Amino acid sequence: MSPIITVEDEISLAKNEKLLAAQLKKLARWQKSIGSSQNKFAMDLAKMNIERDKLNRIFRDTFNQMQTIGRENNTNVGEEEVNMFQEIIHANDNYIELNNTYMTAIKDLAIRKQDLAARIEIFANALNELATRRTVVIKKTLGLEKSKDKLIETGKLTNLENQLTDSQREFDRARNIMLKEIEQFLQVRKELNELWINLKKSISEMS
């Protein structure tokens, strides 16, 4: 047997919807903060890559000089250090490429986190509006029932019924908006999860 739903249950639901909306907004603020931090991290990676590229150019110049000098007899440049420098240059080229891929993935993630934060806020506002409309409908319903018990005149009763109908229509509209916003929120979150997967794929041996 299904439980009997009371007015108090509806009021409690509206209160919880308000609490949920407030908590969603707190989460949105943290999402924004994390997104900003990740964007800064991506910018720092870009700066590091610029310096690594400069370093590698100097490595190449040095390597070329070592090769030239090493071809001569009786020099202080050995084959071992020449090979080591060549290995470092190749490793740096690889690191730069990997870091660029990683940096792009981080930037995409940071941007999408900001989008998700905005979506969470919109969702929270829609949920808050729904809770407000729900409360209005409850109050209008209770007012109408009390008026029926008091046997008020037909004109006033009709007016109260019309007010309830209008309130219910506004509630239905608010619910449709909220459902649409939930769909948008879930879509952005899905896209964000895909970016996390891309980020995971971009991670390799880096230093």
JOPECOR-V545366 format. One record per residue. N is the residue number from 1. SS is DSSP state (A for helix, B for strand, O for the rest). PSI is psi as a letter, one per 30 degrees, with the letter a starting at -180 (* if undefined). D_CENTER is the distance of its C-alpha to the mean C-alpha in Angstrom with 1 decimal. Layout:
n | ss | psi | d_center
N | SS | PSI | D_CENTER
N | SS | PSI | D_CENTER
This chain:
n | ss | psi | d_center
1 | O | k | 41.9
2 | O | k | 38.8
3 | O | l | 38.3
4 | O | k | 39.3
5 | O | k | 36.4
6 | O | l | 37.4
7 | A | e | 36.4
8 | A | e | 35.3
9 | A | e | 32.8
10 | A | e | 31.3
11 | A | e | 31.3
12 | A | e | 29.6
13 | A | e | 26.9
14 | A | e | 26.3
15 | A | e | 26.1
16 | A | e | 23.5
17 | A | e | 21.4
18 | A | e | 21.6
19 | A | e | 20.7
20 | A | e | 17.7
21 | A | e | 16.5
22 | A | e | 17.2
23 | A | e | 15.2
24 | A | e | 12.1
25 | A | e | 12.5
26 | A | e | 13.0
27 | A | e | 9.8
28 | A | e | 8.0
29 | A | e | 10.3
30 | A | e | 9.5
31 | A | e | 5.8
32 | A | e | 7.6
33 | A | e | 10.3
34 | A | e | 8.8
35 | A | e | 7.5
36 | A | e | 11.0
37 | A | e | 12.7
38 | A | e | 11.5
39 | A | e | 12.6
40 | A | e | 15.8
41 | A | e | 16.3
42 | A | e | 16.2
43 | A | e | 18.7
44 | A | e | 20.9
45 | A | e | 21.0
46 | A | e | 22.2
47 | A | e | 24.8
48 | A | e | 25.9
49 | A | e | 26.4
50 | A | e | 28.6
51 | A | e | 30.7
52 | A | e | 30.9
53 | A | e | 32.1
54 | A | e | 34.7
55 | A | e | 35.8
56 | A | e | 36.3
57 | A | e | 38.4
58 | A | e | 40.6
59 | A | e | 40.7
60 | A | e | 41.9
61 | A | e | 44.6
62 | A | e | 45.8
63 | A | e | 45.8
64 | A | e | 47.8
65 | A | e | 50.3
66 | A | e | 50.6
67 | A | e | 51.3
68 | A | e | 53.9
69 | A | e | 55.6
70 | A | f | 55.3
71 | O | f | 57.4
72 | O | l | 60.4
73 | O | l | 62.6
74 | O | h | 62.9
75 | O | l | 59.5
76 | O | g | 57.2
77 | O | j | 54.2
78 | O | l | 53.9
79 | A | e | 52.3
80 | A | e | 50.0
81 | A | e | 48.1
82 | A | e | 47.9
83 | A | e | 46.3
84 | A | e | 43.9
85 | A | e | 42.8
86 | A | e | 42.3
87 | A | e | 40.1
88 | A | e | 38.0
89 | A | e | 37.6
90 | A | e | 36.5
91 | A | e | 34.0
92 | A | e | 32.6
93 | A | e | 32.3
94 | A | e | 30.3
95 | A | e | 28.1
96 | A | e | 27.4
97 | A | e | 26.5
98 | A | e | 24.2
99 | A | e | 22.5
100 | A | e | 22.0
101 | A | e | 20.3
102 | A | e | 18.2
103 | A | e | 17.4
104 | A | e | 16.3
105 | A | e | 14.0
106 | A | e | 12.4
107 | A | e | 12.3
108 | A | e | 10.7
109 | A | e | 7.9
110 | A | e | 7.7
111 | A | e | 8.0
112 | A | f | 5.4
113 | A | e | 2.8
114 | A | e | 5.4
115 | A | e | 5.8
116 | A | e | 3.4
117 | A | e | 5.1
118 | A | e | 8.1
119 | A | e | 8.2
120 | A | e | 8.3
121 | A | e | 11.0
122 | A | e | 12.8
123 | A | e | 12.9
124 | A | e | 14.2
125 | A | e | 16.8
126 | A | e | 17.9
127 | A | e | 18.5
128 | A | e | 20.3
129 | A | e | 22.4
130 | A | e | 23.2
131 | A | e | 24.4
132 | A | e | 26.5
133 | A | e | 28.1
134 | A | e | 28.8
135 | A | e | 30.6
136 | A | e | 32.6
137 | A | e | 33.7
138 | A | e | 34.8
139 | A | e | 36.9
140 | A | e | 38.4
141 | A | e | 39.3
142 | A | e | 40.9
143 | A | e | 42.8
144 | A | e | 44.1
145 | A | e | 45.3
146 | A | e | 47.1
147 | A | e | 48.7
148 | A | e | 50.0
149 | A | e | 51.6
150 | O | f | 53.3
151 | O | h | 54.7
152 | O | l | 53.8
153 | O | l | 55.1
154 | A | e | 53.7
155 | A | e | 52.4
156 | A | e | 50.2
157 | A | e | 49.0
158 | A | e | 48.1
159 | A | e | 46.2
160 | A | e | 44.1
161 | A | e | 43.5
162 | A | e | 42.3
163 | A | e | 39.9
164 | A | e | 38.5
165 | A | e | 38.1
166 | A | e | 36.3
167 | A | e | 34.0
168 | A | e | 33.3
169 | A | e | 32.6
170 | A | e | 30.0
171 | A | e | 28.4
172 | A | e | 28.3
173 | A | e | 26.7
174 | A | e | 24.0
175 | A | e | 23.4
176 | A | e | 23.1
177 | A | e | 20.6
178 | A | e | 18.5
179 | A | e | 18.9
180 | A | e | 17.8
181 | A | e | 14.6
182 | A | e | 13.9
183 | A | e | 14.5
184 | A | e | 12.1
185 | A | e | 9.3
186 | A | e | 10.6
187 | A | e | 10.9
188 | A | e | 7.5
189 | A | e | 6.6
190 | A | e | 9.8
191 | A | e | 9.3
192 | A | e | 6.4
193 | A | e | 9.2
194 | A | e | 11.7
195 | A | e | 10.5
196 | A | e | 10.8
197 | A | e | 14.2
198 | A | e | 15.1
199 | A | e | 14.4
200 | A | e | 16.6
201 | A | f | 19.2
202 | A | f | 19.3
203 | O | k | 20.4
204 | O | a | 24.2
205 | O | j | 26.9
206 | O | l | 26.0
207 | O | * | 27.5
